[in-house]
């Protein structure tokens, strides 16, 4: 029985209901607290063409950069801290590293440098850290957190000298990094010239869209998060259905189908059309929040649709999921969230993680 249980990893889905106009609404906290995002998708029922404002928003998601062989000690350089950490929100994530096999690193917009390293690297590095929560009885991975904004991390202090020595001389770790920066005061491309001495390539997010015809869609009631028998579907049922739609799974199947037996949950309605758009890249929470604001404004004028959805996927091999919560891969590395935005400004928020993750905030 225990072996059978181990084959079925835990998946956690947290769902809540609120309204964007409430002072205690947590929608901003959820978006800003999820720093590393690679895919954003939205679905607009009964829509055949994207409004001009929404089209402009997704076209201006901003550039991101891939820097090759970036030494970690660059992040503890005070020129870097003064340019990026103190004047905006800086995001960095090691690229093509596997969280359960390789050393990985990230810089959070809060100014924290997070290292997830194997036991040998940790012992040689010489910096204080904590055992990974997902190492098991025999600790094979450690998490090191360096606060670049700490008052005791000033130039020439003992703490700064120790970290600089560890990362530059004792254990000169290098990674390929995805980088992006959000600032309202300084031109991003100008600031990014800081890394021009290294191999750096500029990218823009990739945008794909399609119009779905005659789509069977669950019936929702904004006040019924758990659904109501024969009247409306639950948030969990919608979450599964969205996964099928975004992955082009046919939801009109039968029990004898060899490919999929999944069907649209009931009760359902048939949409004559629906607009689906997906943006992939290294996408900042600030851009996602801006998109969400415009999806809320979509209902400023009367629409046939009663709701729209916004789904955001985090990187499977990021060392964190929400805020500084340690993230592990286990079997799939999922960490994602979904908003269902209703035409009266109510919303459902769904946050999902896998086995090696804390409960979302």
DRENDREN-669791 format. One line per 2 residues: number of its first residue (from 1); for each residue x, y, z of C-alpha. Coordinates in pm, whole numbers, plus 50000, padded with zeros to 5 digits. Example, Ala and Ser with C-alpha at 12.3 -4.5 7.8 and 13.67 -1.06 7.14 Angstrom:
<atoms>
1	51230 49550 50780 | 51367 49894 50714
</atoms>
This chain:
<atoms>
1	50000 50000 50000 | 50284 50240 50088
3	50447 50185 49748 | 50119 50261 49575
5	50089 50583 49779 | 50441 50691 49681
7	50355 50650 49314 | 50079 50909 49351
9	50249 51242 49425 | 50053 51506 49611
11	49912 51795 49406 | 49773 52092 49593
13	49513 52332 49451 | 49408 52629 49665
15	49096 52815 49551 | 48945 53136 49685
17	48685 53393 49585 | 48701 53770 49624
19	48645 54102 49445 | 48909 54327 49289
21	48761 54635 49454 | 48784 54502 49808
23	49062 54652 50020 | 49159 54308 50151
25	49175 54152 49802 | 49489 53941 49762
27	49512 53940 49383 | 49812 54176 49377
29	49997 53977 49643 | 49948 53652 49450
31	50076 53800 49122 | 50372 53998 49262
33	50472 53712 49492 | 50521 53468 49200
35	50843 53600 49043 | 50948 53353 48772
37	50691 53298 48496 | 50741 53143 48154
39	50389 53126 48014 | 50079 53345 48037
41	49753 53240 47871 | 49412 53402 47864
43	49077 53289 47729 | 48793 53527 47639
45	48457 53358 47567 | 48243 53491 47280
47	48527 53700 47142 | 48651 53683 46783
49	48903 53969 46781 | 49127 54105 47055
51	49051 54467 47155 | 49318 54719 47058
53	49415 54798 47420 | 49471 54431 47508
55	49666 54378 47188 | 49894 54669 47282
57	49949 54531 47633 | 50072 54190 47521
59	50290 54343 47246 | 50464 54552 47511
61	50544 54279 47761 | 50905 54393 47740
63	51235 54234 47649 | 51435 53985 47849
65	51797 53873 47819 | 52001 53554 47820
67	52353 53607 47957 | 52605 53326 47917
69	52857 53228 48186 | 52760 53501 48428
71	52971 53474 48748 | 52765 53480 49067
73	52998 53732 49227 | 52864 53995 48983
75	52543 54001 49187 | 52725 54100 49506
77	52915 54378 49331 | 52797 54710 49474
79	52780 54872 49131 | 52525 54608 49037
81	52333 54655 49363 | 52322 55034 49321
83	52210 55018 48955 | 51956 54735 48968
85	51854 54632 49320 | 51808 54982 49459
87	51641 55135 49153 | 51386 54877 49043
89	51281 54513 49050 | 51552 54281 48918
91	51485 53918 48821 | 51746 53654 48740
93	51704 53279 48702 | 51969 53024 48608
95	51892 52876 48268 | 51897 52507 48169
97	51963 52396 48526 | 51760 52121 48691
99	51654 52196 49046 | 51677 51831 49157
101	52015 51757 48991 | 52218 52074 48935
103	52324 52382 49124 | 52072 52658 49057
105	52051 53029 49142 | 51807 53316 49131
107	51782 53683 49225 | 51443 53794 49357
109	51300 54145 49316 | 51329 54180 49693
111	51708 54178 49655 | 51761 53821 49778
113	52016 53599 49603 | 51902 53236 49638
115	52137 52942 49577 | 52020 52582 49569
117	52334 52368 49568 | 52438 52007 49614
119	52615 51888 49929 | 52968 51896 49781
121	52929 52251 49650 | 52783 52368 49980
123	53069 52228 50184 | 53327 52385 49954
125	53145 52717 49924 | 53183 52805 50290
127	52862 53010 50328 | 52591 52946 50583
129	52271 52790 50457 | 51987 52555 50544
131	51922 52194 50440 | 51666 52166 50163
133	51325 52071 50299 | 51300 51804 50031
135	51631 51625 50075 | 51496 51336 50280
137	51677 51185 50579 | 52018 51217 50415
139	52071 51583 50329 | 52205 51615 49975
141	52099 51975 49894 | 52128 52309 50070
143	51967 52650 50028 | 52181 52962 50073
145	52012 53302 50093 | 52209 53626 50063
147	52027 53954 50129 | 52186 54211 49898
149	51990 54490 50069 | 52105 54405 50421
151	52252 54706 50605 | 52545 54488 50711
153	52623 54410 50345 | 52793 54742 50273
155	53129 54756 50088 | 53432 54649 50293
157	53223 54502 50573 | 53324 54163 50703
159	53006 54003 50571 | 53045 54143 50220
161	53414 54045 50202 | 53330 53691 50312
163	53055 53644 50047 | 53267 53803 49773
165	53561 53575 49859 | 53338 53266 49860
167	53181 53341 49520 | 53481 53492 49343
169	53785 53307 49470 | 53687 53006 49674
171	53402 52871 49455 | 53367 53081 49137
173	53028 52954 49021 | 52900 53058 48678
175	52559 53010 48521 | 52368 53103 48210
177	52100 53342 48336 | 51767 53474 48216
179	51752 53838 48323 | 51484 54107 48326
181	51440 54432 48511 | 51145 54659 48582
183	51200 55026 48657 | 50992 55338 48609
185	51292 55572 48622 | 51574 55423 48414
187	51576 55293 48056 | 51604 54914 48081
189	51821 54863 47772 | 52067 55126 47895
191	52097 54962 48235 | 52141 54618 48079
193	52457 54742 47908 | 52612 54666 48248
195	52634 54304 48129 | 52763 54388 47780
197	53110 54254 47858 | 52952 53908 47871
199	52775 53709 47598 | 52427 53854 47609
201	52131 53805 47376 | 51806 54000 47374
203	51467 53830 47336 | 51103 53926 47315
205	50817 53705 47439 | 50655 53484 47177
207	50283 53544 47117 | 50041 53290 46969
209	49664 53318 46940 | 49371 53127 46798
211	48994 53143 46777 | 48812 52836 46905
213	48478 52756 46742 | 48177 52577 46892
215	48355 52525 47223 | 48175 52334 47498
217	48227 52544 47811 | 48134 52489 48179
219	47857 52707 48321 | 47987 52922 48609
221	47826 53131 48881 | 48059 53385 49038
223	47911 53327 49386 | 47945 52946 49372
225	48313 52853 49403 | 48217 52492 49482
227	47957 52480 49206 | 47593 52384 49242
229	47449 52050 49126 | 47278 52088 48786
231	47327 52466 48798 | 47699 52546 48778
233	48045 52389 48776 | 48309 52422 49047
235	48642 52605 49033 | 48822 52269 49032
237	48621 52145 48733 | 48696 52467 48545
239	49067 52435 48627 | 49079 52087 48469
241	48880 52206 48168 | 49113 52503 48107
243	49410 52265 48112 | 49243 52059 47841
245	49158 52365 47630 | 49506 52518 47651
247	49658 52184 47548 | 49417 52135 47256
249	49254 51828 47412 | 48922 51738 47256
251	48657 51766 47529 | 48385 51590 47330
253	48505 51237 47398 | 48340 50908 47478
255	48412 50634 47732 | 48538 50407 47455
257	48789 50661 47320 | 49148 50530 47297
259	49297 50881 47324 | 49104 51057 47601
261	48783 51000 47794 | 48779 51354 47934
263	48458 51547 47867 | 48352 51901 47944
265	48200 51913 48295 | 47825 51961 48327
267	47626 52178 48310 | 47784 52329 48001
269	47703 52566 47717 | 47838 52592 47364
271	48034 52907 47281 | 48012 53012 46919
273	48371 53136 46950 | 48642 53208 47208
275	48972 53394 47178 | 49277 53215 47323
277	49617 53382 47351 | 49945 53253 47496
279	50262 53450 47567 | 50585 53259 47643
281	50920 53390 47761 | 51064 53535 48083
283	50762 53732 48198 | 50764 53975 48489
285	50483 53992 48749 | 50449 54366 48680
287	50353 54290 48319 | 50107 54022 48429
289	49944 54261 48676 | 49909 54520 48399
291	49745 54261 48173 | 49506 54159 48450
293	49400 54521 48498 | 49312 54544 48129
295	49122 54215 48137 | 48914 54364 48419
297	48851 54673 48202 | 48730 54444 47922
299	48389 54449 48093 | 48365 54829 48107
301	48144 54798 47801 | 47867 54532 47780
303	47995 54195 47657 | 47838 53858 47579
305	48101 53691 47799 | 48037 53672 48174
307	48398 53594 48258 | 48753 53568 48123
309	49042 53357 48252 | 49412 53431 48301
311	49654 53140 48364 | 50021 53184 48459
313	50280 52903 48468 | 50600 52925 48671
315	50933 52770 48572 | 50950 52405 48677
317	51314 52437 48790 | 51294 52766 48977
319	51438 52745 49332 | 51129 52930 49463
321	50758 52931 49382 | 50578 53208 49575
323	50792 53467 49754 | 51083 53275 49911
325	50905 52940 49948 | 51139 52662 49837
327	51030 52487 49519 | 51122 52133 49417
329	51065 51933 49103 | 50970 51585 49231
331	50783 51451 48924 | 50663 51756 48733
333	50771 52081 48903 | 50437 52253 48852
335	50366 52590 49014 | 50093 52795 48853
337	49791 53011 48920 | 49468 53101 48745
339	49229 53393 48773 | 48868 53375 48661
341	48760 53738 48623 | 48383 53796 48627
343	48200 54089 48472 | 48106 54230 48817
345	48474 54241 48925 | 48442 53924 49135
347	48723 53677 49078 | 48828 53325 49157
349	49195 53269 49232 | 49340 52918 49199
351	49700 52840 49296 | 49852 52498 49227
353	50177 52332 49330 | 50320 51982 49332
355	50468 51761 49601 | 50786 51952 49686
357	50626 52286 49765 | 50472 52473 50056
359	50104 52557 50047 | 50061 52871 49832
361	50013 53192 50034
</atoms>
